[in-house]
């Protein structure tokens, strides 16, 4: 503990493709979509987060909405840096400070990330006044957030389905034994729905509408115990060019998402096949844990369970499992030193 520790603030960040969450003083203080709206002429950022997501698909030529993160990694360095900066400035406790405090940060990264992508994350954080930046793999953070004791000599399997990537990892003794990162997740599901609406209903819908469909009636399988109501969807008719409305059911969405979910299933099977036998025995007893927004897709746990013949559990509040884990690591840096990437 140095003399200047009172000038240092600690924050935990889950930089996601779809949402960015920040924990400060054990509370989630920022939970916003990872979207930035930029003025094309001046290059200024007009809005970030929820405001910017309201603009998505509704802008004129002088405003552009950007999603700085693609597939879980930084695609637009400049925009992501400004986004992180604005999110940190919006933390209520830091707004009252006279000057910008130095930050000690723990940031989540996908497990399949390259050295270059890792450096982009680290540099973005250092440029927003991050004095100590620690990185942690997402499945690791998710496991801690779910409440698993990762330091024990016992195998646990985590499937974290985010916006850009699905992270599958088998964790034991505070390390990742085998992992797989596939770029099939929430964004791909959304695009599948857009494609399905175009090909089956000749209806052109935007990203926001497709996202809404996914949340309201999205399903991974056609036999659900509590099927959601049908939903009316508005968009542009591709044949006449007029706005029109159609009714769709969850069964159609299950068909639309089938191929992508198959790819996730195959990746889970592949990871299981690479698991050492002793850990496989543990997983048979503990089952598979699902985290991330994608795990809220109706019937996904059932479908994975049928495929693997293992019990599948969804984390409570799966959207925040990763950031919760990151927050726990931030509080116990010395305990989790071994799993952080400095």
N, C-alpha and C positions, 0 to 999 in steps of 0.2 A: 504494500500500500504506500504510494508516494504522497508527497505533500500536495500535489496538484490533483489528487483523485476527486476532490469535491468539484473540480471544474469539468470532470469527465462524466458524460452521460452514457448509459448502456442501452443499446437497442438491439432487438432481434428482428431480422427481416426475412420474410418468405417472398422472394421475388418470383412471382409466378407469371406464366404466359397470359393467363386470364385475369387473375387478381393479385394484388400486392397487399400483404398484411404486415403490420409492424407492431411489435410488443415493446412497451416502455413501462417500467415499474409494475410488471406482472399484469398489465392490462393491454388488451388489443386496442390500440389507439387509432390505427389506420386500417381500414378494410375497404379497398377501392379497386375498381377494374384497372388493369394496366393499360390505359389508353391515354394518349396525349393528343390534343388538338393544337395545330400550329398554323400561324398565319404565313401564307406562302410568300407574301411580299416582304414583310419585315423579318420573318424567321422567328418571331416571338412566339412563346407558348401562351395560348389563350386560356386553355382549360386542361385540367388533368382529372383522372378518376371518373367519378360518377357524371360530372358535368360533361366531360368529353365523350362519355359513352352514350349520353343522350343525343349527341350530335352525329354519332356514327351512322353513315349512310344517308345523312340529310344535309350534307354540307354543299356550299357552292364552290366555285373554282379557287377562291382565295383562301379557303380554309381546308386543311387536310387533317384527317384523323390518322394517327400512326399507332400501331401496337409495337412498341420498341423491342419486345421479346418475342422470339419465334422459336417454337419447339423447346421452350425452357431455357434458351440462351439468348444473350443480347444480340439483336440484329442491327439495331440503330444505336450506336454508342452515345451520340450526342443527346438524342431524345431520352434515352434511358437515364442518363446522368441528370438531366433537368427534371425528369419525373421523380427520381429518388429524392433529389434536393427539395422539390416542392412538397413531397409527402412528409419529409422530415421536418420541414418548416411548419407543417400543419399540425404537428404534435402539440396538444394544448400546453403541456408543461414546459416545452421548449420555447413557445411563443413569448412567454413572459420574461425570458432571459434578455439581458442587455446585449450580450455578444454571443456569437455562435460557440457552443461548447465543443470540446473535442469529443469524438464518439468512439466508444468501444462497441464493435458490431459483430454479431454472428449472422452469417447469411447462408441460405440454403442454395445448393446447386444440384442439378440432376447427376445421377451416378455415371452416365455415359458421356460426360463432358470432356472436351479436350483441354490441353494445357493453355492454348490460346484463348479459348472461351473463358477459362477460369481466370486468366489474367484480366480479361475485359471486365468481369464482375468486380474483381479486386480493385482495379484502377477506378472504376466508376465510384466505388465506395470511398476510396482514398480522396478522390477529388471533391467529395461533399463533406470533407473534414473528418474522415474516419482515420483515427490514429492507430487503432489496433483492429485489424480486420481478420476474423476467423471464418473459414468456410466449413460447411458440414453437408454431407450427402443427404438428399431428400429422404430416401427410405429410412436412413438412420434417425433423422429428426422425427419422421412419422412414427417410428417404433417407440421412441421415447415419449412422444405426445400421446400415443395410445395407452401408455402406462406399462410397457413391457420393460423388465429389467434386462437391458441388453448386455450387461457385463457378465451374466451367468453363462456357464458352459452348456447352453441349451439352445437348440435351433428354433428360430421363428421366421416365418415367411410373411413378408409385407408386399402388398400390391398397392401402389400409390398412383391413382389415375387422375392426372391433373388436366390442365388445358392443352399443353403442348406435347407432353410425354407421359408415358406410363412407365413407372419405375417398378421393377420386380426385384426383390432382393431376399436372400436368406442370410440372416444375421445371427452370429454367435460370438461370445467372448468380446463384445465391443468392436466387432469388425464385420465387414461384408464378405461372406464366404463365396457366394456366386451371385451375380446380378445380371440383369438384362434391362436395357432401356429402349423402348420402342416408341417411335414417333406417331403412335396412334392413340389419341385421347380426345378430350372434349372438343377441340377445334375440328378434328376429323369427323366426329359425330355430327357437328353442325353442318359441315360441308356435305356430308352424306344426305342430310335432310333437304338441303337446298337442291341437290342433284335429283333426289327422288321427286320432289314437288315439280321440278321442271319436266322430268321425263314421264311421270305418271299422270299429272294433273295439268300440264302445260301452264303452270303457275310459277311466275318468277318472284321469289321472296328474298328479302335481304338477310344479312347475318343476324341482326337483332331479332327478327321474326323467327328465324330458324332456332335461335337460342331459346326463345320463349316456348316454341313447340317442344323442344327437347326437355325443358324443365317441367312443362305442364303435363305432357302425355308420353314422354320418352319411356321406352321399355326395351329390355334386352331379350325378352322371350314373350311368346304369344299366350302362354297359359299363366295368367296372373291371378292371385287370390282376390285382390281388390283392384279390378281394372278402373282406370280413370275415365271420366266422361269424354265424349267426343268433343272436338274443339273446332271452332270455325277460324279459318286462316284467310287473311286478305293479302292480295298481292297484285301483280300485273299479269294479265292474260297474254301468253306469248303469241296466240293466234290473232287476236283482234287488237291487242295493245291497250284494251280497256282495263281498268281496275276490276277485279272480281273476287268472290269469296267462295271457298269450298269447305266442306266438312271432312275432317280426317279422324281416324281412330288410332289407338295405341298400337293396334296390330300392324298397321301400315308402317309406323315408325320402327317397330321391331324388325320388319322386313328390310327397311332402309339401312338399319344399323348392323344387320346380321354379319356382313363380311368383315367389318372393322372389329366387331367383338370376337369373331373367330380368330383374328390375328392376335388379339390379346390372350385368348385362351391358349393358342399355340405357344405363345411366348412363356406363359405360365408353365405349360407342360415341359417346354424345353429347359426352363430353369430347374424344375423338379428333377428332370433327368440328369442334370449335372450336379445335383446335391449329393455330398458324401453320405454313405449309408447310415451312419450314426445320427446325422442331423435329419435325414429323411424319417428316421424312426421318431424323432422328437416332433417333427411337423405332423406326422400321422396323429399324434396325441393332441397337439395344440391347435392344428388347423391353420387356415390362412386368414390374415387380417387385411381388410380393405380400407384405404384412406383416400382422401382427395375428392374433389367434387364429382368426378365421374362415377364414383362408387355409389352415388345416390340414384343412379339409373335403376328404375324398377326392375326387379327380377334378375339383376346381374349376379347377386350373391347366389341365388338358386341355380343359375345356369353354370357358374364356375364350380359350384358344389357337385352338380351332376357330372361335369366333365372330369373333375379330379378325384371324385369319391372322398373328398375331405370336407370337414365342416368349414364354412366360410363366415367370418364375422365382420360386420361393418363397424368401424370406430364410431364412438358418439361424437357428434359434430365433426364429420369427416373433413369439412372444408378447412377447419382450423387445426387439425391434428398436427400438421407439419410445423406451423408457426408456434403452437403450444410446446412442441418438443424443442424447438429452437430457443424458446424462452427459458425452458428448464436448463438447457445447456449453458445459456448465458449466466444463469444464477450460480451454477456449479462448474465454473470453468476449470478448476483444478481437478475435479473428479473426472470430467470428460475430456481432459487434455489430449488423451491418446486418440480420440476419434476425430479431432478437429484437424483441418488442413491449414497450417499457418502459412 
